Amino acid sequence: MKSDNMSNLIKNGAIWGFIVLELIFFQVAGEFWSLSERAFMDLDNMLLLLKQSAPIGIIAVGMTVIMINGNIDLSVGAIYALCAIVMLDSMSWPFMESLGDWAIPLAWLFALLTGAVLGLINGVIVWKTGVDAFIVTLGSMLGYRGLVFMYNGENPTYHLNWTMVDIAEWDIFGVETPALVFLAVALIVWFVMTRTVHGRNAYAVGNNREAAVNAAIRVGPHMLINFVLIGFLAALSAVTFYSGSGSVNPNDGMLFELWAITAVVLGGTKLIGGAGSIVGTFGGVIAIQLLRKGLGHIGADTATVNLVIGLILIAVLFLDRQLNVKGKEELKV
Amino acid sequence: MTEQTPVLRLEGIVKTFPGVRALDGVSLTLLPGEVHALMGENGAGKSTLMKVLGGIYQPDEGQIIVDEQPVVMSGPLEAKAKGIVFIHQELSLATELSVAENIYLGELPRKRFGLVDWAQLEANTNKILKKLNVGFNAKTRVGSLSIANQQMVEIARALTVDAKAVIFDEPTASLTDAEKVVLFEVIADLQSQGVGIAYISHRMEEIFKITDRISVLRDGQYQGTVNAAETDEEGVTQMMIGRKLDLSRNESHHELGEVAIEVRGLSCGNLYHDVSFEVRRGEVVGFYGLVGAGRTEIAETLFGLRNPSAGTILMNGEEVTIQSPADAIARGISLVPEDRKGQGLVLGMNCRDNMTLPQVGDLTAGPFVSDGAEVAIFDQYRDKLDIRTPGWRQTVGNLSGGNQQKIVIGKWLSMHPNVLIVDEPTRGIDVGSKSEIHNLIRELAAQGYAVIVVSSEMPEVLHVSDRIVAMYMGRIIRTFTSEEVTEDNLIQAISGIEGGKVA
């Protein structure tokens, strides 16, 4: 029991320890190698970091729920791009233009609805066909991305509305809208996962699906709700980001699914489901963004950043495995 | 007993699977306040019947009648709504969740907005746990509990709702005697509230202690229902297997050769402690004990699947370390594993390929696998073990259990081992093939193999072993020779009672 608590503490605390380590490292290393005069651990810099981690962070929160369920969703990047297009393009529709700034909430609504519907499609297929979520969303990833290209070919879709940009850059004490949305989403979903019946059932379904079925939890509809949730969150992520930028390329959001999964796994959620936490994912998102930003701060290029993140991911999973092995009694497989 | 309305009635249930008639006209009546035992051998159709009742399978014919109303069970949800609760044999628990969440899985108490009412949940759970007299509380994580305590969590589920009927599927398989007493109290309590209880178990002594009526299934067919007071173990056994239970001991002994494998003071964490024994060539040593006594784990250690934390293994007088199954095979140790289909065979492959799997790397002609050599090996052992298959191309998954087991045994014999370990050799195998496998084990010993048989079935260990090692909670309690062993002293030994001389 005691050692159980202890190893849980190590597991849950590991990501935060890692973040502290990163902060110290980049602060110190920055003194020697940085091209800029500014310190790494600067308040503005940290707020910017939170804002930059929002797009993937919001998706990663949804991915955590999906992965606790024992599923995976590879289509989030494509949903993200498609929702961004719907939002920006709808602003140029004649009846929307006639609405003036009232078109903005309507455009958001369209985008969020699109995301929810795309998620719903994934969920229905997973539920009704029983095909593995990996395969289903691999297919829908390709399909949804196809829709993105059908919309406007290789061309970017853009619509700049200054009111919308203002909203996107609005802030409380320097915390801008995207960061606020990310924090709010994390908080709400954390609450759902820890306090509500639906959240607790999510753990049960991922941990022992047969037990969940035997306990009369309706697994199919349960998963469906979670797929709608992640579709909605992918759309929300697109809404927060593209309200500010106003232009979307058909290739945007590619590899987002993999970054989200990386963050979730770094945060301690099991790939097989049943265990994980939103708090951990939040840590994972921050850790990745810190690494990107920090390595940039000391002058590394993108390729190096990816290499380092990849290595760290493998190292973390290896450590996690070591922590989970029950000593020598373990059956070797 | 006055005329009571049965809480649950099954009438002429028929369920067929491709090629098998799993249930053939089974009827069962469960009265309020009775404990009704359902008995039958492995594969007799008990679990299929429960799945039909739980709505996981739909019956092809027949009716389920709850409170005199015919119903169609669409799934566990419906069964639960009708007041039928299942206590499953395979632990149906989510190990990452707390005890309370598991007990109320699927029906967590809610406040408004779908929030979990934690206070209520904890209070309810602790009330139930107090009744069960267990040493953990509502917040304990299930994964950190022992198997026996996990089973208690499972049992606690029976007490959460106002059940009309509770179905216990082998609830005592992993419980200690003290916990069994608590379970029986729980059952008596439910009984006094007028709940009908169906109790599935293999253990005769329990059946006669707590049940009122006994229904027996054999090969999917209903064999009849008797009052427990009017029959005895012998009578029920005859109904179950259609003949008398053979508890005869092995009497022939073969000539013993030198010690093939010796184990001194072997321990592995919490799984077993200070285990010492030796097996000679030509000898069959049976390991007998309850689930979790550490028998399979010893076998797995000898086969290199676990690292021992202390102790030594000696083969032919030399100390050896076995790091992996590859090591074990190289030293002539073979393991016929417990889970034949999961660990012993590649079900989708044909007979020949399964049999030559461990040595296919050596059976080459140039860069290619040598078909001829493989078929030659298969033919040799098919004849030797009398494996009945249309040909080597047959997919192993289509063979009967007995023939599958022979393929696994043949696979290892073709590696020419010194020590053959067989774990639960006849699990899920029909009666006829059982005795064939037993004879085969005796024959192999006669040919000079050292054989270790791990088994949970008393007739089996009695039947095949020259010596029997009785284990309890990871320790060897006593080693019997086949002359001194009796049913009684063996049961005492595996319950941890050290009678007579300790080996």
Boltz contact constraints between the chains, C-beta under 6 A:
constraints:
  - contact:
      token1: [A, 1]
      token2: [B, 144]
      max_distance: 6.0
  - contact:
      token1: [A, 4]
      token2: [B, 144]
      max_distance: 6.0
  - contact:
      token1: [A, 195]
      token2: [B, 115]
      max_distance: 6.0
  - contact:
      token1: [A, 196]
      token2: [B, 114]
      max_distance: 6.0
  - contact:
      token1: [A, 196]
      token2: [B, 115]
      max_distance: 6.0
  - contact:
      token1: [A, 197]
      token2: [B, 108]
      max_distance: 6.0
  - contact:
      token1: [A, 197]
      token2: [B, 110]
      max_distance: 6.0
  - contact:
      token1: [A, 197]
      token2: [B, 114]
      max_distance: 6.0
  - contact:
      token1: [A, 197]
      token2: [B, 116]
      max_distance: 6.0
  - contact:
      token1: [A, 198]
      token2: [B, 114]
      max_distance: 6.0
  - contact:
      token1: [A, 200]
      token2: [B, 101]
      max_distance: 6.0
  - contact:
      token1: [A, 200]
      token2: [B, 116]
      max_distance: 6.0
  - contact:
      token1: [A, 203]
      token2: [B, 97]
      max_distance: 6.0
  - contact:
      token1: [A, 204]
      token2: [B, 94]
      max_distance: 6.0
  - contact:
      token1: [A, 204]
      token2: [B, 105]
      max_distance: 6.0
  - contact:
      token1: [A, 207]
      token2: [B, 94]
      max_distance: 6.0
  - contact:
      token1: [A, 207]
      token2: [B, 96]
      max_distance: 6.0
  - contact:
      token1: [A, 208]
      token2: [B, 94]
      max_distance: 6.0
  - contact:
      token1: [A, 211]
      token2: [B, 92]
      max_distance: 6.0
  - contact:
      token1: [A, 211]
      token2: [B, 93]
      max_distance: 6.0
  - contact:
      token1: [A, 211]
      token2: [B, 94]
      max_distance: 6.0
  - contact:
      token1: [A, 214]
      token2: [B, 76]
      max_distance: 6.0
  - contact:
      token1: [A, 214]
      token2: [B, 92]
      max_distance: 6.0
  - contact:
      token1: [A, 215]
      token2: [B, 105]
      max_distance: 6.0
  - contact:
      token1: [A, 215]
      token2: [B, 106]
      max_distance: 6.0
  - contact:
      token1: [A, 216]
      token2: [B, 76]
      max_distance: 6.0
  - contact:
      token1: [A, 216]
      token2: [B, 77]
      max_distance: 6.0
  - contact:
      token1: [A, 216]
      token2: [B, 80]
      max_distance: 6.0
  - contact:
      token1: [A, 216]
      token2: [B, 106]
      max_distance: 6.0
  - contact:
      token1: [A, 217]
      token2: [B, 106]
      max_distance: 6.0
  - contact:
      token1: [A, 274]
      token2: [B, 96]
      max_distance: 6.0
  - contact:
      token1: [A, 275]
      token2: [B, 96]
      max_distance: 6.0
  - contact:
      token1: [A, 327]
      token2: [B, 269]
      max_distance: 6.0
  - contact:
      token1: [A, 328]
      token2: [B, 307]
      max_distance: 6.0
  - contact:
      token1: [A, 328]
      token2: [B, 309]
      max_distance: 6.0
  - contact:
      token1: [A, 329]
      token2: [B, 268]
      max_distance: 6.0
  - contact:
      token1: [A, 329]
      token2: [B, 269]
      max_distance: 6.0
  - contact:
      token1: [A, 329]
      token2: [B, 271]
      max_distance: 6.0
  - contact:
      token1: [A, 331]
      token2: [B, 305]
      max_distance: 6.0
  - contact:
      token1: [A, 331]
      token2: [B, 306]
      max_distance: 6.0
  - contact:
      token1: [A, 332]
      token2: [B, 305]
      max_distance: 6.0
